[in-house]
Structure formats: structure tokens, C-alpha cells
Amino acid sequence: MKSEIIEKYIVSNNKVMPVSEAMLPSEGSYRIIYEVVRIISGVPLFLEKHMARLEASSRLMNYSIKNISNEIQSNIIMLIKANHSPDKNVKIIVYNLDNPIPDYMIYFIQSSYPTPEEYRMGVHGILLNEERGNPNAKVLNISFKERIASALADSNAYETFLVNKENEITEGSRSNVFFTKNGAVITAPKGNVLMGITRLCIFELCKNLGIEIEEKPIPVSALRNMDGVFITGTSPKILPVRSIDDMVFNSADNPIIKALIKAYDDVVAEYINQRKE
């Protein structure tokens, strides 16, 4: 876990310290929840929603982080300033959840974002028979991450699309996935997937743009009939998918996907402008 930390300083339990002094929790512990927040122009993007999801993750494990939530938020700003505001992702790890006051660490992590070419052409993905243990909670799962990394490396793909025992596509390994068909947007039911922050924004944007959106199971057999595919997440934002296995989609030129990309970029820009110091 320590290898993912970048920049000079971390924050641990309200204290800024050099990375060399970081004492990370055990990677094998299941009582570790986390969030990843993108920093743009010194602003933690949609921080309030990330903190709400972190609290939701803790509650799914029968705990609560409300007593440290405000402190974590102020510590993120402290971390950004200590490291001179890099435009990268910040990871929040909360552990020892069964303590009266849980411990936490916040640090910058290795961050990669899609290239202009990938936004313009779309990316390649693969299907993988895999299910997240608790799809609604962001719980650290090292073995899951290792299996996904191996599959991506073997196929030279950008993302893996998880397929459950019913042979339905639920989500990406690090993203939510949406499909377009006959002018509508389709995605898996919320009970089966991680409730991504960008995913929630897609529902709001579809409502504002008058685009029908439906939550329903997506069987693998229905893939070839889809008009377009896109994924959403903290790092990719909204990213078209050009192919899944041997199936090809004209997602980058799909009018619905293009409209959502523009609308989302406008929301991000407005959020940042309102919160710049």
C-alpha cells in the first residue's frame, strides 16, 4: 500500500508528517474503508458527496465516522496546501473502526487520467466473471485488486466489466458502466453496484437534459445490441468505450454520450470556480 503514496507529506489523525514517517494499517484488515477524491486547481472535487459515501460505507459495517468527518475534510485542505496543490487524486483511509475514535490517513496517490485520444476514440474493455464482495461499500480488498490488475495487464485493456453469476454486467472494476439504446441510458440497479459519485451525477444530468435513464440488469447477451457504452469515475469522469472483448461500439460519436460529457464538464468547472480561494 505504501508504494501508492506520492508527494512529500501525508496527514495522519490531524497531523501533517513526511511520507517517510507514515505507518500504514495492515493490508489484510477488513475493517478498512476508503475514498478517492480528485483534486483540481486545489479543490477537492465533490468532497461533500465523497464524505457522505465514506459514512455510508462505515454504516454498512455497523460503524460511523461522523465524529471525525469534519476533521477529515479540513485535513484534506491541509494536505493539499502542504504539498503545494498538485492536480492528482487523494486517498482517505479510515481504519480501526471499532475504536471509539477511528484512525485515518490521507495522502496523494499515483494518479492516471485518460488521454485526449482516449476521450476522442474511446477505450477497450474486457468482460470478467467477478463480483465485488460488498458492492455498496468501498472496503479495501487487496486480492480483488490483484486479480483485476492481472486481467487488465494480460488483455491490454483500460477496464474490466464485472459479470455476476446471472451472467449480467454489473459495473467496472474501478468505474460504473452505462449503456445507450434507442435514445435512453441504461445501467445496473443500484443495489448491485458501488454508488459512484459520478454515477449519481449522471442521473441528475439525464433528468436535466430530458434523457430517459433506467436501472435494470444488463445480460451479456444484450451487449451487441447497444448503441454506445461509457464508464464513469473519479479519474475518468465520463469516458466512451469503443470495444468490449470483440464487440465494437461507436460510443465516442454517440450524441447522448457527447451531451453528457459536455454537461458534466460544465458541472465540474462550476463547482471548482465556486470554491477556489
ABEGO torsion letter per residue (X at the ends): XAAABBEABBBBGGBBBBAAABBBBBAABAABBBBBBBBBGGBBBGAAAAAAAAAAAAAAAGBBAAAAAAAAAAAAAAAAAAAGGBBBBBBBBBBGAABABBBBBBBBBBBBBBBAAAAAAEBBBBBBBBBBABAABBBBBAAAAAAAAAAAAAAGBABBBBBBAAGBBABBAABBBBBBBGGBBBBBBAAABBBBAAAAAAAAAAAAAGBBBBBBBBBAAAAAABABBBBBEAAAEBBBBABBEABBBBAAABAAAAAAAAAAAAAAAAAAAAABX
